[in-house]
Every structure is written in C-alpha cells, then in structure tokens.
Amino acid sequence: MLNTTTIKKDFPIFRNQQDFVYLDSAAMSLKPRSVIDAVEAYYEQYSANVFRGIYKISEKATKIYEQTREKVAVFINAKSEKEVIFLRNSTEAINLVAYTWGRTHIDKKSEIVTTILEHHSNFVPWQQLIIENGAVLKIINIDESGKLILDQVGQIITKKTKLLAITYVSNALGTINPLREIIKEVKRKNSDIIVLVDGAQAVPHIKVDVQDLGCDFFVFSGQKMLGPTGAGVLWGREELLEEMSPFLFGGEMIKEVYLDRTVFADLPHKFEAGTPHIAGVIGLGAAIDYLTQIGMDQIRLHEKKLYSYAQEKLRKLDTVVLYGPNSQEERSGVILFTMKSAVHPHDVAQILDELNICVRSGHHCTMPLHERLDLSSTIRASLYLYNTMDDIDKLVKGLQRVDEVL
Ligand SMILES: Cc1ncc(COP(=O)(O)O)c(C=O)c1O
C-alpha cells in the first residue's frame, strides 16, 4: 500500500477538514500542495500572457506552459508534443473532434459505434451529430457483470463504420475495457475506422500509452488527476490533427491574417484559440510531476487493494448490492452500489454527509447505462491515492447507520 500518512500531509484539505472521508475523486480529485503552489506562483510571480510578450515574465509563462505539454506527451507516450492540445476538459475535447473531424467525415451513409458504458460526454456529441446528418449510432452492450460483450464488437463493425467512441474506464461501473484488444479487432475488420478513447477515468489511475493502445484520439481532464479545473487534454495522431480544420477561430491560432483570408498556426496552436487557462495548465504540469513521483503502478496497486478490502467488507455487511466486474484486474476503484432496503441513494448520500463522508448519488452522467441496469439512481464511492482502509471502515459504519436511521 502507499504511505497514505505522508500522502495526506501533501493535501492541505485534510488539515482544513476534520475527520474528512473523501470518496468522490471520480468527479473531482483533491489537490496537493505542489499543484496549489504552482498555480499561486504563476499568479504571484509571472502572471503574463503566453506567446505574446518578449519580456521576461511572459517568456517564463510561455516556457512553463509549454513544458507541461512536454510532460503530458511523456506521461501518455505521445509521439510528439505537437499532438497535445490544451482545452478545458474531456467534454470540450470530444466536442472538438465531433465538430471538426466528425462533421467532415461522418455523413448519412456512415455508422458510429459507441458503448452503453459511456459518460454523457462521449455520447451526446455523437447523438447530436447523427441527428444533424442522418448517420447511424450503434451501441455495444454489457453482460450481467458489467463488461462489454466483446463478441458484439466484431459483429457491430461494418465497412460503413467510421468511428468507435469508447471509454477506457467506466466512471460508473468501474469496468476497465480491454482496449488494446478491442482496437486491434476493430481495425482488423475495417482499417479505416478512427478510434476515440475517453480516458477521463483512466489517466488519473493507470499507466496510459496511447501508441500502444493503437487509438487515434484520446481525451482526459486535469481536475480528476490532481490538477486544477479547466485544463484538459485532447491527444490526436499528428496526421489526423493536421488535416482537421480549427474548432474555434480568433487570436493565438493564426499565423497571418489578411482582409480576405487567414493562415492558421501550426499544431498544436491551431486548436488553442484565445488566451488559454495558463495557471490551470501549469498546475496540471505539477500534478503530473506528483503522480510520476508516486508512480502510476503504485497508485493502481493501492486502489486495487482498497477496492478488494471494500468489496469484502461491503459483502459482509449484506445490506448493499454491488455493481460492476468482480475481478480487480478488470475494474478500477469505483464502488457502485444500492441498498437492498431500497433506500433512495440521495438519502444515503445525505446521511453519509452528516458523518463527513463524501459520496455521489444519482446517475453519474450515465443515464443510458442506468436504464440498461434498470436503475434510476445509484451511490458511487470512488477511491484515489489518498484513501485508506480506515476510509472504507468509516463508509461501512456509515452504511450501518443508514440502515438504522431509515
Ligand atoms: C468517463 C468520463 N468521461 C467524461 C467525463 C467528463 O469530464 P469533464 O466534465 O471534465 O469534461 C467524465 C466526468 O466525470 C467521465 O467520468
């Protein structure tokens, strides 16, 4: 296990919130001192705009902003930092692809394939696209354990399929999709298919290698991986990004502007119109340093052990129903459950909150998945590197309290 006593000392929130059990990192991770310091240092010491000034603090801001791009490229094993685009979050990154690549390549004869596990962010943009242009959206289903039915993958792909939009890790069931195998099979059936991976729940928790996965686009959000809000990433293969037209137009994304035409900037700046979230990106760089120093393999191991402990304790409790794959290898540290007594998830979350335990209740932006599970609402407790077995014990006690009260 990770040394959580030391780790917790790195997160000021644990000093400011007494007896605080934070189990909602799938929505938003806590921030270590080093990330807060990096953001503060930018605002206090060199808060100039990037790319524009030829004075020292602007050059420093540009340098550190661009260093984060290099850090991201190494962190996900991109071929080049030109392939790393800074945007607000995963949602914006998926919309960028849907608007630029999607509206150029998807027509009414096309098929888009996605899965029932998707967060609304990797579903609604594609649904909107097919409503606009008459393409077909096909969905890969899950089995009773919450894993994708892999046989359906090969069957659903046709010569008309242009895109597979798929999550790496489900934010609700915690399922880790065997992406490498899926992408290999999909490309074997139709080598022209473009694969977009939603990595929002993967990058914070497991080692990601975009080249090894064999995908074409990959998106993730800084706020779920110890970084500030408002700084996320779109990674795309350079050849694809080169041929795509910009999403937003204006300053920063141009080389030359004339009254009758504009020459756009080279990658990656072509897709970063306007002043970016400089402090957020710099904070993301500090978050990557922190995660790298702890080690992604260690984080994954820690979460696996914690989930295993939680699974055992919750099963013994016998008042909850757990959802998602059983095996630690096939799942992340997201604990999704309902109460056997049919107590409403919002009531459970509220009682837990009275005990200072933060969990999420609702559909977790996966309404189609909840419909598939025949549930309107569930409770989600999600783990990260600062969580402990003591947190799980407190959750279990809290759930006993729920049963006493309701
Ligand atoms: C799997 C997944 N995809 C996409 C998103 C959307 O992320 P953001 O709100 O940062 O755009 C989330 C957020 O919870 C998520 O869990």
The ligand as an ORCA input file, in Angstrom:
! r2SCAN-3c Opt
* xyz 0 1
  C     -15.605      8.790    -18.178
  C     -15.817     10.278    -18.195
  N     -15.815     10.910    -19.361
  C     -16.000     12.226    -19.462
  C     -16.198     12.983    -18.331
  C     -16.407     14.453    -18.482
  O     -15.328     15.108    -17.922
  P     -15.315     16.715    -17.887
  O     -16.501     17.111    -17.079
  O     -14.011     17.024    -17.230
  O     -15.399     17.159    -19.287
  C     -16.230     12.373    -17.086
  C     -16.514     13.158    -15.871
  O     -16.933     12.683    -14.864
  C     -16.022     10.981    -17.017
  O     -16.027     10.351    -15.839
*
